[in-house]
Amino acid sequence: MDAYAKLIEEYRGGLLENTHYGYICVVDKNSNVVWSAGDVNQKVFYRSASKPVQALPTIARELDKKYGLTDRECAIFAGSHAAQDVHVEALESIMRKTGIDEQDLIMNPAYPADVASNEARIAAGIPYRKVFHNCSGKHLSLMMLQRELTGSVKGYHEIESPAQQVVLETMAIASEVEKDSIGIGIDGCGVPVFAVPLKNIAVAFKNLARPEMMPDEKLGAAAARFVPMVNANPVMLRGTNFLCGNINRDQNLIGKGGAMGVYGVALKEEGLGISLKIADGTDYLWPFLLAGIFREIGYSKQETQDMLLGLNSGIIKNDNGVIVGEAKNVFELKKA
């Protein structure tokens, strides 16, 4: 347990019921660690937190301009959408404009993650669709890239494919690590997923927020174009009243979460990148933990604090709405 720091304790009836361990890292604009909790050199998978970075090769090649995509349509490349109407409309528009066939997406058909959207689907008798999968926006971006490089979308999900090799190189540059050091697995949606030391996830988000610090000029220019698309269309990252959408409403932030408790976010004006992983994979505590981190580092924008605590204030209620306990941020950020 030495590698982990104690992050959050949950109490019920005054008794400690749950302890969540993990890591937190904060880097400055020069990629130096300035605050940390736990071993920030532990290698972790980005999971879907990589999506804003993975979209950069498509934007760098101006494929959005080639096919006349709107900023809203591009923003879904970074999203783990819930298949609300706004998402499906954008995805269908991208496919029409690019001529990509939904059946060429490699994931299995899925149902909308948004409950209301799924209930509407059932009522209308609409079957599962591949575009309902939360990663379909990322896949369309990868397919566009693969076709640009090879003339076909075939094999876009294979690590040996030209598209995935470009993405791997992009992940290395943005994260400021050697390409050969990146761990590679297969994500839930069937494409490669990348692992780097936790601190380098913070570095990548800092480079998104401060594109002039990106080690590659073309990728920096792509980030400078892409991040404002996300901030202008935050609903495309997940949907209404979800953390990833709400956090990007703050024009000073760029953030994205991934499965198994990973989150990356950066502060533009301050030039700070933040990464965290809750070791047990919990994600419902992200807002509460982020609110605590922001307080610790002095980011006190009240609207953002209110949003985070509105999603999870640390108050634990039972199914009847009765308060039965509380969560406490117990992490200590050590200054480098």
Summary of the structure (lengths in Angstrom):
residues: 336
radius of gyration: 19.5
end to end distance: 21.3
largest distance: 62.3
contacts: 1192
relative contact order: 0.18
helix: 44%
strand: 21%
